[in-house]
């Protein structure tokens, strides 16, 4: 699910979903493998509710049908309550994306005008999305992960004058130097693998959505319940 969102223009939803999943993974007891689908979809539903207007939130039944899971809407609602209780109802916790925005803006302030574009935020965000696709980064604190990405990018560009700014952010955020180095190494490894030829050429066959006959019949019947929109008249000039 996260890998799919990483390829779309839904940054808020992606990072909110990832934060919820991170909190869930750190809680006890651990999720049983058979419940992972329900947990993932309930976190996705909670993320949608937290950032979208009520009129844009899909029905639980539609979400389940599209995802092709076998549990019911009642199962989803029960799991949603369990997830909320485990994260102490803190659905809108600070995300790594928000820390990345904050740290980037603070560092930009210290840069001279001609160097404002040296630290590209879109590039940093793309690197964060790549990290979100690896389960290991669910164990990283959002602030540490964001600073690790920025520090690594500054090192790659050899911007020595910005090193002091990173150290200042590390001090104010109370981030341990050993932790920062540890996650920098993991981010570097992730980005190296992500940009390799092996990673940039996925198996197209695995990306095809193969629908079973039973699901196809269900989708076919649901199609006839969709109200067709009227044809838009064209204005003759």
Buried (B, 14 or more C-beta within 10 A) or exposed (E): BBEEBBEEEBBBBBBBBBBBBBBBEEBEEEBEEEBEBBBBBBBBBBBBBBBEEEEEEEEBEEBBBEBBBEBEBEBBEBBBEBBBEBBEEEBEBBBBBBBBBBBBEBBBEEBEEEEEEBBEBEEBBEBBBBBBBBEEBBEBBBBBBBBBBBBBBBBEEEBEEBEEBBEEBBEEBEBEEEBBEBBBEBBBEBBEEBEEEEEEEEEEEEEEEEEEEEEEEBEEEEEEEEEEEEEEEEEEE
